[in-house]
Amino acid sequence: MKLRVLYFARLRERFGVAEESLDFSGATAADLIGQLQARGGVWAEELASGRAFRVAVNQEIVTLDAVFPEHAEIAIFPPVTGG
């Protein structure tokens, strides 16, 4: 399946990319995170277990067990606090 993946804030800076189109063979957010971690380096570091980040599917925050629909827009970003 094809996904559009967007990266924001710290993650965009560390990965050096704001968005990409991915061929994705998994089903869930956890599968995607695993695929991205497998790239190694900053990808594995920033998306490691225990690191703070959120995943949204079509602009709705989801848990890592969420299943992606075809052609979904996925956003990965650090948590945001208000003031």
Stockholm file with secondary structure:
# STOCKHOLM 1.0

chainA/1-83         MKLRVLYFARLRERFGVAEESLDFSGATAADLIGQLQARGGVWAEELASGRAFRVAVNQEIVTLDAVFPEHAEIAIFPPVTGG
#=GR chainA/1-83 SS CEEEEEECHHHHHHHTCSEEEEECCCCBHHHHHHHHHTTCHHHHHHTSTTCCCEEEETTEEECTTCBCCTTCEEEEECCCCCC
#=GC SS_cons        CEEEEEECHHHHHHHTCSEEEEECCCCBHHHHHHHHHTTCHHHHHHTSTTCCCEEEETTEEECTTCBCCTTCEEEEECCCCCC
//
